[in-house]
């Protein structure tokens, strides 16, 4: 899986960091740090985080393929 975060869209709500802290981390109040390449073992956490994004700032490439492989 590959994550693409639109940092220009991100509002710093930190829902992704709460739901997948091993993938997303807030650095300060408005700066998001993330791991762009995520293994299939984190698929469920990433899917929850992506679903919870209030401003649609996160896109995932390969989420479905990772789901089919597991």
ABEGO torsion letter per residue (X at the ends): XBBBBBAAABAGAGAAAAABAAABBBBEAABBBBBABBBAAAAAAAAAAAAABAAGABBBBGAAAAAAAX
